[in-house]
Amino acid sequence: MAAAGHGSPSSSLPRRDPPRPPRDGYGVYVYPNSFFRYEGEWKGGKKHGRGKLLFKDGGYYEGEFTDGEITGEGCRIWASSGYGRLVDRDGQAYWGWFHDNQRHGQGHMVFRNGDEYEGDWVRDQRQGHGVLRCADGSTYEGQWHGDVFSGLGRMTLCSGAVYRGMWINGHPAAQARRIVILGPEVMDVAQGSSFDLNVQLQQDSGEVAESEDGRVLKISAGVRYVQLPAYSEVSFFKVDKDNPETPFQTPFGFECIAYPLWSPKSGALEPRAALESARGDPLLPGGDREPAAASDTSRGQRDIPGGPPGEARGCEPHCPKDCRRVEQGCARFSDVCLGPPPPGYSPVLFLDDPREKAGGRPRGGLGPGRTPTTQDPPGGSRPDGAATAEPAAAAFPGEYVVMIRDVTDPPFLGHVLPTAFKHLRVSGKGTDRQPPIPGEGPESLS
């Protein structure tokens, strides 16, 4: 007996395969989802060339296709849509396509604050690809979703800072969070020698923020400060009363006062001018609190006086000599040198007392036989303890710090990176660079 259903009419009907799109040339194809229909050129079974993609609601796209995707020039028409202009009560204006009385499709919007947007809209929100040109000269070009930056995009700020990469809910996905000065924890430098500093901007993960260019970083320095007459064995300067300096804290457990940097190759500032620049450092008490560089030339390029607003857009600002612009998250300060003591900074010399020669504590410590005195920067000490006064050509041995600050103006998306510090130890000429033995002071400053 035959099995149930064997030989039934339905089982004997031939099976039909779904229609396939044309292979090459011109053809018409209705997709299995009958909402879409394509009329146009084909290549290798894909839409390629000129064509028209029609939608069942009456809308369509007519233009160029490449390998099955809409690419190149074309026209998108939405069902029940019309092109028009809208000006609201605040004076904001929109030119473009509408759907159901909402901005929908391609459109151009001028906002009340002067910003302009040109690109895609979906149900009254910026979505798709678009370009935002801000009134201050900053621009963003890339993907949008829900009226905010989302996806791949590039932002160029009026300060010259650039971020290119992924955005998530309006925020850069790989933004720098800190400045890191590479190298040993304590950098040893011989007296009068220059040095180089390599700097990175790093993300929270520790990776280099390679998506960032153009941030402005400024270098400055300080010398370790200890109140006199405590006579610390690492204090070498007494500051004149006419030039008061307010100490600032470092992450190394000691305070510093501003100290000049200079570079013979770059023709940098003289010690007095360099110190004045350091005093304006917002990191230091009494300095400017605005996050700006030492010179107005580091600020973003503004409109040209007398010219139409926005005429100077796209111009990259000038960068001062003590600043560097970041490239792919990195910057380098070359041939940096601590300058000679500026006016008002008198070195403290520890002169040998005749009583010490009879057999007291070794040279270098500030014991009962050590006498502190101040005078012009010396070139060395004679055996009898009298100092020879010669103009100082370089910083004296001691402990210093070098600081790298983010002075991008205006700050990148309103965020200023924390200042980075590097502990610098300057050793005298002809001496080793080993740290002093605890309890013993530095050797004579000859």
C-alpha positions in Angstrom: 0.0 0.0 0.0 1.3 3.4 -0.9 2.4 5.8 1.8 -0.1 8.5 2.6 0.4 11.5 0.4 2.5 9.7 -2.2 1.7 10.8 -5.7 -0.3 13.8 -4.5 -0.7 16.6 -7.1 1.3 19.1 -4.9 4.3 16.9 -4.8 4.5 16.4 -8.5 4.6 20.2 -9.4 8.0 21.5 -10.5 9.7 23.8 -8.0 10.4 27.4 -9.3 13.6 29.2 -8.2 13.2 32.9 -7.3 14.0 35.1 -10.3 17.6 36.2 -10.5 18.8 39.7 -11.3 20.2 40.4 -14.8 23.8 39.6 -15.2 25.1 42.4 -17.4 23.7 45.2 -19.5 20.3 46.9 -19.0 17.5 45.2 -17.2 14.6 45.4 -14.8 14.5 43.5 -11.5 11.8 43.2 -8.8 13.3 42.2 -5.5 11.8 39.4 -3.4 10.8 42.2 -1.1 8.5 43.7 -3.6 8.9 47.2 -2.1 12.0 47.7 -4.2 12.3 47.6 -8.0 15.3 48.5 -10.1 15.6 49.6 -13.7 19.0 50.3 -15.1 22.4 49.0 -15.9 23.9 45.8 -14.4 27.4 44.3 -14.2 28.2 40.9 -12.7 24.7 40.6 -11.3 25.0 43.9 -9.4 23.5 47.3 -10.0 26.3 49.2 -11.7 26.1 52.4 -13.8 23.1 54.6 -14.3 19.8 53.4 -12.9 16.6 54.1 -11.0 15.7 52.4 -7.7 11.9 52.7 -7.1 10.0 52.3 -3.9 6.5 51.1 -3.5 5.4 54.2 -1.7 6.2 56.3 -4.7 9.6 57.5 -3.9 12.7 56.7 -5.9 16.4 57.3 -6.3 17.8 58.0 -9.8 21.5 58.3 -10.4 24.8 56.3 -10.3 25.5 52.9 -8.7 28.8 51.0 -8.1 28.9 47.3 -7.2 25.3 47.4 -6.1 25.6 50.5 -3.9 24.4 54.1 -4.4 27.6 56.0 -5.2 28.2 59.2 -7.1 25.7 61.8 -8.3 22.0 61.2 -8.1 18.6 62.5 -7.0 16.5 61.1 -4.1 12.8 61.8 -4.2 10.6 60.9 -1.2 7.0 60.1 -1.5 4.6 62.9 -0.5 7.7 65.2 -0.3 8.3 68.7 -1.6 11.3 71.1 -1.7 10.8 74.3 0.3 12.1 76.9 2.6 11.3 77.4 6.3 12.2 80.4 8.5 11.2 80.1 12.1 10.4 82.9 14.6 14.0 82.8 15.9 15.3 83.7 12.4 16.7 80.2 11.7 16.4 79.2 8.1 16.2 75.8 6.3 16.2 75.1 2.6 15.7 71.5 1.5 13.4 68.6 1.4 10.4 67.9 3.7 8.3 64.9 4.5 5.2 65.1 6.6 6.1 68.7 7.5 9.5 67.6 8.8 13.0 68.2 7.5 13.7 65.0 5.7 16.3 64.4 3.0 19.0 66.8 1.8 18.9 70.2 3.3 20.8 73.3 4.4 20.2 74.9 7.8 21.5 78.2 9.2 21.2 78.4 13.0 20.6 81.4 15.2 24.2 81.3 16.5 25.6 81.5 13.0 26.4 77.8 12.6 25.5 76.2 9.2 24.7 72.6 8.4 24.4 71.0 5.0 23.7 67.3 4.6 21.2 64.6 5.4 18.1 64.9 7.6 15.7 62.2 8.9 12.5 63.2 10.6 13.8 66.7 11.6 17.2 65.4 12.9 20.6 65.5 11.3 21.3 61.9 10.3 23.6 60.4 7.6 26.4 62.4 6.2 26.8 66.1 6.7 29.0 69.1 7.2 28.8 71.5 10.1 30.5 74.9 9.8 30.6 76.8 13.1 30.6 80.5 13.5 34.0 80.5 15.1 35.6 78.8 12.1 35.5 75.2 13.4 34.2 72.5 11.0 32.9 68.9 11.3 32.5 66.6 8.3 31.3 63.1 8.7 28.5 60.8 9.9 25.5 61.9 12.1 22.9 60.0 14.0 20.1 61.4 16.2 21.3 65.0 15.6 24.9 64.4 17.0 28.2 63.3 15.6 28.2 59.5 15.3 30.4 57.3 13.2 33.5 58.3 11.2 34.2 62.1 11.1 36.8 64.8 11.1 36.6 67.9 13.3 38.9 70.8 12.7 38.8 73.5 15.5 39.6 77.2 15.1 42.6 76.6 17.4 44.1 74.3 14.8 43.4 71.1 16.7 42.1 68.3 14.6 40.4 65.0 15.6 39.7 62.4 12.9 38.2 59.0 13.7 35.2 57.4 15.4 32.6 59.4 17.3 30.0 58.0 19.7 27.0 60.0 20.8 28.8 63.3 20.0 32.1 62.4 21.7 35.4 61.3 20.2 36.0 57.6 20.9 39.8 57.9 21.0 40.3 61.3 22.7 43.6 62.1 24.6 43.2 62.2 28.4 46.8 62.9 29.6 50.2 64.2 28.6 53.1 61.8 29.2 56.8 62.8 29.0 58.8 59.7 28.0 62.0 58.7 29.6 63.3 57.8 33.1 61.5 58.8 36.3 64.4 61.2 37.0 66.4 62.7 34.1 70.1 63.4 34.8 71.6 66.2 32.9 75.2 67.6 33.0 75.5 71.3 33.8 75.2 73.4 30.6 74.0 70.5 28.5 70.9 70.6 26.4 68.4 67.7 26.3 65.4 66.5 24.3 61.9 65.6 25.4 59.6 63.3 23.7 55.9 63.7 24.6 52.8 61.6 23.9 49.1 62.3 24.3 47.6 59.1 25.7 44.1 57.7 25.9 42.7 56.2 29.1 43.8 52.8 27.8 47.4 54.0 27.6 47.4 54.0 23.8 48.8 57.0 21.9 46.0 59.3 20.7 47.1 59.1 17.1 43.7 60.5 15.9 44.7 64.0 17.3 46.8 66.7 15.6 47.4 70.3 16.3 47.0 70.6 20.1 49.5 73.2 21.4 51.9 72.1 24.2 54.0 74.6 26.1 57.2 73.9 28.0 58.3 75.6 31.1 60.6 74.9 34.1 61.0 75.4 37.9 63.8 75.0 40.4 63.4 73.3 43.8 62.6 75.8 46.5 63.3 75.5 50.2 62.7 78.3 52.6 65.7 80.0 54.0 67.2 80.1 56.7 66.4 76.4 56.9 69.6 75.9 54.9 68.5 72.7 53.1 71.3 70.9 51.4 69.5 71.1 48.1 68.6 74.8 48.1 70.8 77.0 45.9 68.9 80.2 45.5 67.8 83.1 47.6 65.2 85.3 45.8 65.4 89.0 46.2 62.6 90.7 48.1 62.0 93.0 45.0 61.3 89.8 42.9 59.0 87.7 45.1 58.2 84.3 43.7 55.3 82.2 44.9 56.3 78.5 45.1 54.1 75.8 43.5 53.7 72.2 44.4 55.1 69.3 42.2 54.1 65.6 42.3 57.6 64.8 43.6 57.0 66.0 47.1 58.8 69.3 46.9 57.9 72.9 45.9 59.5 74.9 43.0 59.7 78.4 41.8 59.7 79.4 38.1 63.0 79.1 36.3 63.8 80.1 32.7 64.4 77.8 29.8 66.3 78.8 26.7 67.7 77.3 23.5 70.8 78.7 21.7 69.8 77.3 18.4 66.3 78.8 18.4 67.4 82.2 19.7 64.9 82.0 22.6 64.2 84.6 25.2 66.9 86.1 27.5 66.7 84.9 31.1 64.7 87.9 32.4 62.1 87.7 29.6 61.9 83.9 29.8 61.2 84.2 33.6 58.5 86.8 32.9 56.9 84.3 30.5 57.1 81.5 33.1 55.5 83.8 35.7 52.5 84.1 33.4 52.1 80.3 33.5 48.6 79.5 34.8 50.0 76.6 36.7 51.9 79.0 39.0 50.1 81.0 41.7 49.5 84.6 40.6 49.7 83.6 36.9 46.9 84.0 34.4 44.1 81.5 35.0 42.9 81.5 31.4 44.2 78.4 29.5 46.1 80.4 26.9 49.7 80.4 25.7 52.2 83.1 26.5 51.5 84.9 23.3 48.3 86.0 21.6 49.8 84.6 18.4 49.0 81.1 19.7 45.3 81.8 19.8 43.0 80.7 17.1 42.9 82.9 14.0 40.1 85.5 14.2 38.3 87.4 11.6 40.4 89.9 9.6 39.7 93.4 11.0 37.6 95.4 8.5 36.8 92.2 6.5 33.7 90.2 6.4 33.0 87.8 9.3 34.7 84.4 8.8 37.2 85.6 6.2 40.1 84.1 8.2 38.5 80.7 8.5 40.8 77.8 7.9 44.0 79.7 8.7 46.2 77.8 11.1 47.4 79.9 14.1 51.1 80.7 14.7 52.9 78.6 17.3 55.3 80.4 19.8 58.9 79.2 20.2 58.3 77.6 23.6 55.3 75.6 22.1 55.0 72.6 19.8 52.0 71.3 17.9 51.0 67.7 18.3 51.2 65.4 15.2 49.4 62.1 15.5 49.5 62.3 19.3 53.2 63.1 19.6 55.5 66.1 20.0 59.2 66.7 20.5 61.0 69.5 22.2 64.7 69.6 21.0 67.8 71.3 22.3 66.1 72.4 25.6 68.5 73.9 28.1 68.1 75.4 31.6 69.2 79.0 31.4 71.5 80.9 33.8 70.0 82.2 37.0 67.8 85.2 36.1 68.2 88.6 37.9 67.0 88.4 41.4 68.0 84.8 41.8 71.2 84.7 44.0 72.9 81.4 44.5 73.6 80.2 48.0 77.2 79.3 48.4 78.3 77.0 51.2 81.8 78.2 52.1 84.3 76.2 54.2 84.9 77.6 57.7 88.5 77.5 58.8 87.5 75.4 61.8 86.2 72.7 59.5 89.7 72.2 57.9 91.0 70.9 61.2 88.9 67.8 60.8 85.2 68.3 60.8 82.5 66.8 58.6 83.3 66.2 54.9 82.7 69.0 52.4 79.2 69.3 51.1 77.2 69.0 54.3 75.9 72.1 56.2 77.3 71.3 59.6 78.5 73.7 62.3 81.5 74.6 60.2 79.5 75.5 57.0 78.6 79.1 56.5 75.8 80.1 54.0 76.3 83.3 52.0 74.9 84.8 48.9 76.6 86.6 46.0 76.8 86.8 42.3 76.9 83.5 40.4 80.4 82.1 40.8 82.5 80.1 38.5 84.2 78.2 41.4 85.6 78.3 44.9 89.2 78.9 45.9 90.7 76.5 48.5 90.6 79.2 51.2 86.8 79.3 50.9 86.5 82.7 49.1 84.3 82.5 46.0 85.4 83.8 42.7 82.7 85.8 41.1 82.1 85.1 37.4 78.9 85.4 35.4 77.0 82.1 35.3 76.5 80.7 31.8 74.3 77.8 32.8 72.0 76.6 35.6 73.7 75.5 38.8 73.6 71.9 39.9 70.5 71.0 41.8 67.0 69.7 41.3 64.6 71.1 38.7 61.3 70.2 37.1 60.2 70.6 33.5 56.5 71.0 32.8 54.5 70.4 29.6 51.1 72.1 29.5 48.1 72.0 27.2 47.6 75.6 26.1 45.3 75.0 23.1 43.1 78.0 22.9 40.2 77.5 23.0 40.6 74.1 24.7 39.8 71.1 22.6 36.0 70.4 23.1 36.3 72.4 26.4 38.8 69.9 27.9 42.3 70.9 29.0 44.8 68.0 29.6 46.5 67.9 33.0 50.0 69.2 33.2 52.8 66.7 32.9 56.0 67.0 35.1 59.5 65.6 34.6 62.0 65.5 37.5 65.3 67.0 36.3 68.6 66.6 38.2 71.6 68.8 37.1 75.0 67.6 38.1 78.2 69.7 38.1 80.8 69.5 35.4 83.2 66.7 36.0 81.0 65.0 38.7 79.1 61.8 38.4 75.4 61.8 38.2 74.6 59.5 41.1 72.2 60.8 43.7 73.7 62.2 47.0 73.9 59.9 50.0 71.0 60.6 52.4 72.2 63.0 55.1 75.0 64.4 53.0 74.7 67.7 51.1 76.0 68.4 47.6 79.6 69.1 46.9 81.0 72.6 46.5 79.5 74.4 43.6 82.8 74.8 41.8 
